[in-house]
Amino acid sequence: MPIRLIAGLGNPGRKYERDRHNAGFWFVERLAERSRVALRTEAKYQAVAGRLAAGYGDVWLAMPQTFMNDSGRSVVQLARFYKIAPDEILVAHDELDFAPGVVKLKLGGGVAGHNGLRDIQASLGTQGFWRLRIGIGHPGDRDAVADYVLHPPRPEERSEIDAAIERGLEVMPLVLADDLAGAMHRLHSKPKPAPGAGEDAKA
């Protein structure tokens, strides 16, 4: 099924805009900028949103303004109004289990303690939606997670996260062409070394 809604997760407001937890917002903002999509406040969906034209129709880009723990309310309002099925939804979010610089795409699965994903899963009644998982690293202590995600990454971490977001953006043409398998293959494949890399220099 083609993707018809791309929702980036985060917390609204300037207080949170640089926090690790807002990596999903960063992705949608850059996708909208690259696609020249104007994002506007859509009060009835409790989101900042805009529509991107794909070959099969419009795709909503949305950033729920309901705060992370209540993300499902906004996503479901959009999905119900436009009759968007769960497997037509892609959620971009921060991923503690991946180091900064890692980004992966998958359908379904657990929520691994992510409150935004948990609320979307509960609201949709299924795990069967797509996720773009943007690595932010883990503080190493489960009790430190809440404080960690609500603080900005170190500059070198932010650089790696931005690079991962860029790789995610690079596969969006495949996603928007309804080639999720191709997008996953490209995103998850290790880059091939440049010709001659590792060879001894010839005299």
C-alpha positions in Angstrom: 0.0 0.0 0.0 1.3 3.5 -0.8 2.4 5.8 2.0 -0.3 8.6 2.5 0.8 10.1 5.8 4.3 10.8 7.1 4.2 11.8 10.7 7.3 13.1 12.5 7.2 12.8 16.3 8.4 15.4 18.8 7.2 18.0 21.3 5.9 21.4 20.2 7.4 24.7 21.3 10.8 26.4 21.3 11.6 24.8 24.6 11.9 21.4 23.0 12.9 22.1 19.4 16.6 21.1 19.8 16.0 18.0 22.0 16.9 14.5 20.8 13.2 13.5 21.2 12.4 15.9 18.3 14.3 14.0 15.6 11.1 13.1 13.9 10.1 16.7 13.7 13.6 17.5 12.2 13.0 14.9 9.5 9.5 16.2 8.5 10.7 19.8 8.5 13.6 18.9 6.1 11.4 16.8 3.9 8.9 19.6 3.6 11.6 22.1 2.9 13.1 19.9 0.2 9.7 19.2 -1.3 8.7 22.9 -1.1 5.7 21.9 1.0 4.3 24.7 3.2 3.6 23.4 6.7 0.7 25.2 8.4 -1.2 24.8 11.7 -4.2 22.5 11.1 -6.2 22.9 14.3 -8.8 20.1 13.5 -5.9 17.6 13.3 -3.9 19.1 16.1 -0.9 19.2 13.9 1.4 21.3 11.8 0.9 19.8 8.4 1.0 20.1 4.6 0.4 18.0 1.5 3.1 16.7 -0.8 2.1 15.5 -4.3 3.1 11.9 -5.1 2.4 10.0 -8.3 -0.6 8.2 -6.6 -2.0 11.2 -4.9 -1.4 13.5 -1.9 0.8 12.5 1.0 0.2 14.4 4.3 3.3 15.5 6.2 2.5 16.1 9.8 4.0 17.0 13.1 1.5 16.4 15.9 1.2 19.3 18.4 -0.3 17.1 21.1 3.1 16.4 22.8 4.9 13.1 22.5 2.8 11.0 24.9 -0.4 11.9 23.1 0.8 11.6 19.5 -1.8 9.1 18.5 -4.7 11.5 18.8 -3.4 13.7 16.0 -2.3 10.8 13.8 -5.6 9.0 14.1 -7.6 12.2 13.4 -5.8 12.6 10.1 -6.0 8.9 9.3 -9.7 8.6 10.0 -10.7 11.8 8.1 -8.8 10.8 4.9 -9.4 7.0 5.3 -5.7 6.3 5.6 -4.9 2.7 6.6 -2.2 1.9 9.3 0.1 0.4 6.7 -0.2 3.7 4.7 1.4 5.6 7.6 5.1 6.2 8.1 6.2 7.5 11.6 9.6 9.2 11.8 11.0 9.0 15.4 14.0 9.1 17.6 15.5 5.6 18.3 17.4 4.9 21.5 18.5 1.5 20.3 20.6 2.9 17.4 23.7 5.1 17.7 23.6 8.6 16.2 24.1 8.2 12.4 22.0 5.0 12.1 18.6 5.1 10.3 16.4 2.2 9.4 13.0 1.6 8.0 10.6 -1.1 9.0 6.9 -2.1 9.2 5.4 -3.0 12.5 7.2 -4.3 15.6 7.2 -3.2 19.2 7.5 0.2 20.7 10.7 -0.4 22.8 9.5 2.1 25.5 8.8 4.9 23.1 5.8 6.7 24.4 4.9 8.4 21.1 4.9 5.0 19.3 3.0 3.4 22.2 0.2 6.0 21.9 0.0 5.7 18.1 -0.2 1.9 18.4 -2.9 2.1 21.0 -4.9 4.7 19.0 -4.6 2.8 15.8 -5.2 -0.6 17.5 -2.3 -2.1 15.6 1.5 -2.3 15.4 1.2 -2.4 11.6 2.4 1.0 10.6 5.8 1.9 9.1 8.6 3.5 11.2 11.7 5.5 10.1 13.9 5.0 13.1 16.5 7.7 13.6 19.3 6.8 16.0 20.0 9.1 18.9 22.0 6.7 21.1 21.4 5.6 24.6 22.6 7.2 27.9 23.6 3.7 29.2 21.2 3.9 32.2 17.5 3.3 31.8 16.7 5.7 34.6 18.5 8.5 32.7 16.5 8.1 29.5 13.8 10.7 30.2 16.4 13.4 30.9 18.5 12.3 27.9 15.8 12.5 25.3 14.7 15.9 26.5 18.2 17.5 26.0 20.0 18.5 22.8 22.6 16.1 21.5 26.3 17.1 21.6 27.4 18.9 18.4 29.2 15.8 17.1 26.0 13.7 17.8 23.8 16.2 16.1 26.0 16.1 13.0 25.6 12.3 12.9 21.9 12.5 13.4 21.6 15.1 10.6 23.6 12.7 8.3 21.1 9.9 9.1 18.2 12.2 8.4 19.8 13.0 5.1 20.0 9.3 4.2 16.4 8.9 5.1 15.5 11.8 2.8 17.5 10.2 0.0 15.2 7.2 -0.1 11.9 9.2 0.1 11.6 9.2 -3.7 11.4 5.4 -3.5 8.9 5.5 -0.6 6.8 8.0 -2.5 6.9 5.7 -5.6 5.4 2.9 -3.4 8.7 1.0 -3.4 9.2 0.5 0.3 11.2 -2.7 -0.3 13.6 -0.8 -2.6 13.9 2.0 0.0 14.7 -0.5 2.8 17.3 -2.2 0.6 19.0 1.1 -0.3 18.9 2.5 3.3 20.1 -0.7 5.0 22.9 -1.6 2.5 26.4 -0.7 3.5 28.0 1.8 1.0 30.5 0.2 -1.3 34.1 1.3 -0.9 35.4 3.7 -3.6 37.3 2.0 -6.4 40.9 1.5 -5.3 40.1 2.1 -1.6 42.4 0.0 0.6 44.8 -0.8 -2.1 48.5 0.1 -1.7 49.4 3.2 -3.7 51.4 2.3 -6.8 54.8 3.8 -7.2 
